[in-house]
Amino acid sequence: MGVRLAMKKELMGLEDSDMLTADDVRTHLANSVKKQKEKDERGFSVISKFNDTHSRLVSGDTMRKTKLEFERHRLFNEVLYTRQSVDAWLDSQTN
């Protein structure tokens, strides 16, 4: 993790919260997929789908329904996801 990202996360107060940044979600997805060795190609697909969903949310396109619960940080306007919704979304994508 870079210094800039670490400082930003500290300023947002995410250390002990249940909220994840997009980078945290990508790391979580990659680690979860690594545990399932026989599904390497599926892992790439899951991260790709998350990137697509995240891009739509950042651009303001919330027309499609998604299981990912999110909110925007008040100061940084960063899209943050709840850990439970990320886990539920991952389960729905891998099953």
Contacts in CASP RR format, 6 or more apart in sequence:
PFRMAT RR
TARGET T0000
AUTHOR 0000-0000-0000
METHOD contacts of the structure
MODEL  1
MGVRLAMKKELMGLEDSDMLTADDVRTHLANSVKKQKEKDERGFSVISKF
NDTHSRLVSGDTMRKTKLEFERHRLFNEVLYTRQSVDAWLDSQTN
5 23 0 8 1.000
8 76 0 8 1.000
8 78 0 8 1.000
9 15 0 8 1.000
9 21 0 8 1.000
11 75 0 8 1.000
11 76 0 8 1.000
12 73 0 8 1.000
12 75 0 8 1.000
12 76 0 8 1.000
12 78 0 8 1.000
12 80 0 8 1.000
14 20 0 8 1.000
14 21 0 8 1.000
14 24 0 8 1.000
14 80 0 8 1.000
18 82 0 8 1.000
18 83 0 8 1.000
18 84 0 8 1.000
19 71 0 8 1.000
19 80 0 8 1.000
19 81 0 8 1.000
19 82 0 8 1.000
19 83 0 8 1.000
20 28 0 8 1.000
20 80 0 8 1.000
20 81 0 8 1.000
20 82 0 8 1.000
20 83 0 8 1.000
20 86 0 8 1.000
21 78 0 8 1.000
21 80 0 8 1.000
21 81 0 8 1.000
22 54 0 8 1.000
22 79 0 8 1.000
22 81 0 8 1.000
25 50 0 8 1.000
25 54 0 8 1.000
25 81 0 8 1.000
25 86 0 8 1.000
26 47 0 8 1.000
26 50 0 8 1.000
26 51 0 8 1.000
28 86 0 8 1.000
28 90 0 8 1.000
29 43 0 8 1.000
29 46 0 8 1.000
29 47 0 8 1.000
29 50 0 8 1.000
29 86 0 8 1.000
29 90 0 8 1.000
30 43 0 8 1.000
30 47 0 8 1.000
32 90 0 8 1.000
33 39 0 8 1.000
33 40 0 8 1.000
33 42 0 8 1.000
33 43 0 8 1.000
33 46 0 8 1.000
33 47 0 8 1.000
36 42 0 8 1.000
36 43 0 8 1.000
36 94 0 8 1.000
39 94 0 8 1.000
42 94 0 8 1.000
45 93 0 8 1.000
46 90 0 8 1.000
46 93 0 8 1.000
46 94 0 8 1.000
49 93 0 8 1.000
50 89 0 8 1.000
53 66 0 8 1.000
53 68 0 8 1.000
54 79 0 8 1.000
56 62 0 8 1.000
56 64 0 8 1.000
57 66 0 8 1.000
57 68 0 8 1.000
57 70 0 8 1.000
57 79 0 8 1.000
58 79 0 8 1.000
66 89 0 8 1.000
67 85 0 8 1.000
67 88 0 8 1.000
67 89 0 8 1.000
67 92 0 8 1.000
68 81 0 8 1.000
68 85 0 8 1.000
68 86 0 8 1.000
68 89 0 8 1.000
69 81 0 8 1.000
69 82 0 8 1.000
69 84 0 8 1.000
69 85 0 8 1.000
70 79 0 8 1.000
70 80 0 8 1.000
70 81 0 8 1.000
70 82 0 8 1.000
70 85 0 8 1.000
71 79 0 8 1.000
71 80 0 8 1.000
72 78 0 8 1.000
72 79 0 8 1.000
72 80 0 8 1.000
73 80 0 8 1.000
END
